[in-house]
Amino acid sequence: MSPRCDTREPRTRMEPLRRAGWEVTALKYGDYDGHDAVGKLWSVEHKTLDKLLGDMATGTLIRQCRGLVEHSDFPILMVEGHWIQDADGRLLGSRITWEQAWNQLQTIQDMGCRLQLTTSINHAVERLFQLELYYSKESHPSALRGVSGNPYIVVLSQISGISEGKAKALEDTYPTLQQVANLSPELLTDVRGIGEVLANRIWEFFRTNWRQNG
């Protein structure tokens, strides 16, 4: 399923995404969304800094982020702009001080909404592409992300140094984990990307874990 961009977004952000294959459609929550490797939803609420400050003052920002948290597995607030404060500590000539802004952003993060900071339209678009790639990976070290629905990759990703690519290379050569568990370190080094050190780690992993849990 392609990631999506809301129809109300400005063309300067929408068009690069549309050309890259993103679907442009009306979204109920957030401005952009997509699904990770196991179907969980990530959603982005985008704000320019001046819009962010206005929505902070009215309470709109908290309401929108609360809806995003309730709706999405990975809710994200993306802020675009330069954080410039005047002599009184207020941001962009608003009534919001630096301290007030960051306290509210901390509250939003405590609610479960991740924060992304960008400096321009181009930077925001670039970061959206990066987020698409980030969430499309089948395995990931983030404890909050979890791992792929593929049990083969789930198990092998627990071994230090085994990337998604190396796990897939092993799977291409030895389709079952039981086969891998029975291999000697010497045979493991025949697999593309698996050197002596990794081969010994894999062998040791299955000696200490597979026997106990298998």
C-alpha positions in Angstrom: 0.0 0.0 0.0 1.4 3.4 -1.0 1.9 6.1 1.6 -0.6 8.9 1.4 -0.7 12.7 1.3 -3.8 14.7 2.3 -5.5 16.7 -0.5 -5.3 19.9 1.5 -1.5 20.0 1.6 0.3 22.7 -0.5 1.5 21.6 -3.9 5.1 22.4 -2.9 5.0 19.4 -0.6 2.4 17.4 -2.4 3.8 17.2 -5.9 7.2 15.6 -5.0 5.4 13.0 -3.1 2.8 12.4 -5.8 5.5 12.0 -8.4 7.2 9.4 -6.2 4.1 7.3 -6.1 2.3 8.6 -3.0 -1.5 8.6 -3.1 -3.2 12.0 -2.7 -6.4 11.6 -0.8 -8.5 13.1 2.0 -7.1 12.0 5.3 -9.2 12.1 8.5 -6.2 12.3 10.8 -2.8 13.9 10.0 -1.4 15.2 6.8 0.6 12.1 5.7 0.5 8.4 6.5 1.6 5.0 5.5 2.1 1.4 6.8 5.2 -0.3 8.1 6.4 -3.8 7.1 3.8 -5.5 9.2 0.9 -3.2 8.5 1.0 -0.8 11.4 0.0 2.8 10.6 2.4 5.7 10.9 0.9 9.2 10.6 2.4 12.7 10.4 0.7 16.0 11.4 2.8 18.7 9.7 2.9 22.3 11.0 4.9 25.3 9.9 6.2 27.0 13.0 3.8 30.0 12.8 0.9 27.6 12.5 2.2 25.5 15.4 2.4 28.5 17.7 -1.2 29.6 16.7 -2.5 26.2 17.3 -0.7 26.0 20.7 -2.5 29.2 21.8 -6.0 27.9 20.8 -5.5 24.3 22.1 -5.9 23.0 18.6 -2.5 21.3 18.6 -3.2 19.2 21.7 -6.6 18.1 20.2 -5.1 17.1 16.9 -2.2 15.2 18.4 -4.5 13.4 20.8 -6.6 12.3 17.8 -3.4 11.2 16.0 -2.2 9.2 19.0 -5.6 7.4 19.3 -5.7 6.7 15.6 -2.1 5.8 14.7 0.4 3.2 15.8 3.2 5.7 15.2 2.0 9.3 15.5 4.4 12.0 14.5 4.3 15.8 14.8 6.6 17.4 12.2 7.5 21.1 12.6 8.9 23.2 9.8 10.7 26.4 10.4 13.5 28.2 12.3 13.0 28.7 16.0 13.8 32.5 16.5 13.0 34.3 19.7 12.9 38.0 20.4 14.5 39.8 23.4 11.5 38.8 25.6 11.9 35.2 24.7 8.8 35.0 22.5 8.8 33.1 19.3 8.2 34.7 15.9 6.5 37.7 17.5 3.9 35.5 19.0 2.7 35.5 22.6 4.3 32.0 23.1 7.6 31.9 24.9 10.3 29.4 24.1 9.7 27.7 27.5 5.9 27.5 26.9 6.4 26.0 23.4 8.8 23.4 24.5 6.7 22.5 27.6 3.7 21.9 25.3 5.9 19.9 22.9 7.0 17.8 25.9 3.4 17.2 26.8 2.7 16.0 23.3 5.6 13.7 23.4 4.5 12.3 26.8 1.1 11.6 25.1 3.0 9.3 22.7 3.5 11.6 19.7 7.0 11.6 18.2 8.6 14.9 17.2 10.4 15.7 13.9 12.0 19.1 13.3 12.7 20.4 9.8 13.9 23.8 8.5 12.2 24.2 5.1 9.8 22.7 2.6 12.5 20.7 0.9 13.8 19.5 4.2 10.2 18.4 5.2 9.7 16.5 2.0 13.1 14.8 2.3 12.3 13.8 5.9 8.9 12.3 4.7 10.8 10.1 2.2 13.2 9.1 5.0 10.3 8.2 7.3 8.8 6.1 4.6 12.0 4.1 4.3 12.5 4.0 8.0 9.1 2.3 8.6 9.3 0.0 5.6 12.3 -1.9 7.0 11.4 -5.4 8.2 13.7 -5.4 11.1 14.7 -2.5 13.4 16.6 -2.1 16.6 14.0 0.2 18.1 12.2 -1.5 21.0 9.1 0.5 20.3 9.1 -0.4 16.6 9.2 -4.2 17.1 10.3 -6.4 14.2 9.1 -8.1 11.1 6.2 -10.5 11.0 8.7 -12.9 9.3 9.8 -15.2 12.2 13.0 -16.0 10.4 14.1 -12.3 10.5 12.6 -11.9 14.0 15.0 -14.5 15.4 18.1 -13.6 13.5 17.8 -9.9 14.1 18.5 -10.7 17.8 22.1 -11.5 16.9 24.5 -8.6 16.9 25.7 -7.7 13.4 22.9 -9.5 11.6 21.1 -6.9 9.4 17.9 -7.5 7.4 20.0 -8.1 4.3 22.2 -10.7 6.0 19.1 -12.5 7.4 17.6 -12.6 4.0 20.8 -14.0 2.5 20.7 -16.8 5.1 17.0 -17.4 4.3 17.7 -17.6 0.6 20.3 -20.4 1.2 18.8 -22.1 4.2 15.0 -21.6 4.2 14.3 -22.9 7.8 15.8 -21.8 11.1 16.3 -25.4 12.1 18.7 -25.7 9.1 20.7 -22.6 10.3 20.7 -24.0 13.9 22.3 -27.2 12.7 25.1 -25.5 10.6 28.7 -25.4 11.7 30.5 -22.0 11.7 32.5 -23.2 8.7 29.3 -23.7 6.6 27.8 -20.4 7.7 30.7 -18.5 6.2 29.7 -19.8 2.8 26.7 -17.5 2.9 27.1 -14.0 1.4 28.0 -11.4 4.0 28.7 -13.9 6.8 32.3 -13.8 7.9 34.0 -15.8 10.6 33.0 -13.6 13.5 29.3 -13.5 12.5 29.3 -17.2 11.9 30.6 -17.9 15.4 27.9 -15.5 16.8 25.2 -17.3 15.0 26.5 -20.7 16.0 26.7 -19.6 19.7 23.3 -18.0 19.6 21.6 -21.2 18.6 23.6 -23.2 21.1 22.5 -21.0 24.0 19.0 -19.9 22.9 17.6 -22.4 20.4 18.1 -25.4 22.7 16.5 -23.6 25.6 13.5 -22.1 23.7 13.1 -24.4 20.7 
